[in-house]
Amino acid sequence: MEQSPETRSVERREVSQVASRSTPANPPVAGPNGFEQTERVAQSPMGVERREQSVVDGAGGEHRQTSTRDYAAEQGLQLYKVLQLVWLVLAVIEVLIG
């Protein structure tokens, strides 16, 4: 007897763009040495913050520094560490009971 293969429905999921909130770029600030510094911060609804700092010297040389911080991942890591501590305490209690 031949079995027919199961038919499975496949859902097609589309990835939508994540809306982000961005603070307006600050106007360049000229420092006492002729440096211009700008800073731009963008934050997504998921808790990811992207910060970009740019410094331009009087000769036109530019230095950019970009940092990204994921607050949700940090909270998940803290929760994981607390759970590890709870299990450690329970293991110590179990060993002491014998």
N, C-alpha and C positions, 0 to 999 in steps of 0.2 A: 504494500500500500504506500502510495506516495503522499508525502505531506507537502502542502503548499507553504511557501515561506510567508511569514507574518508580514503584513503591511503596517508600517508605522508612519504616523503623520509627523512631518518635520515642521517645526515652527520656525519661521524666519524672523529673526530679531534684528531690528535696525539699530545701529548705534547713533544716538543723537549727540549733538555737541553739548558740552557742559557749559552752562552759562557761568560767566565769571564776573565778579564785581571788581572793578579796577578804580583805584583812586586816580584822579587826574595827575598827569605828570607835572611835577613841580617845575616852575620856571628855573632855568639855570641860575645858580647862586655864585656870583663871583667872589672868591675869597681874597684875602689880602695879598696873596702871592700871584694873583692872576689865574687861579684855578677856577674852573666852572664845575659845579657838582649838581647832579640830578639824581632823584630817587623815584622809582616807580614800584607800586605795590599792587598786586592782583590777588584776589582771594576767591576761590570757587565755593559753591554751596556745600561741597563735600568736606570742607575744612582744610584744603590745601592752599597754603600761602606762598606766593612766588614774589620775591623781592629782587629788584635789579638796581644797582647803584653804578653810576657812571661819573668819572672824573676826567676832565679835559684840561691839560695844562696850557700855558700861554703859547707854546710852540705848536700846538695842534695834536699832541700825543694823547691818546685816549686809553683809559683803563676801565674795564667793566667787570663787575662782580655780581654774580647771580646766585641766589640761595633759594632753596625750596624747603618748606616745612610742612609736614603732614600731621596735623593735630589728631586726626582719627587713629592713625597708626601709633602715635605716642600713647594714646589712651589704651589702645589694645595691648601694647607692650606692658604698661603699668598693671593692667588687669592680669596678664599672664604671670608677672612676677609675684603678685599677691597670691594667686592660686598656687604657685610653686611653694611659697612660704607656708600656706595652709597645709599642703600635703607633707611638707617637711615636719611641721609640728605634729601632725597626726602620726607620722612614721616614728618620731621620737617617743611619743606616748605609747605606741604599740610595742616598741622595743622595751620600754621601762616596765610595761605590764608583763611582758615575757611570754 
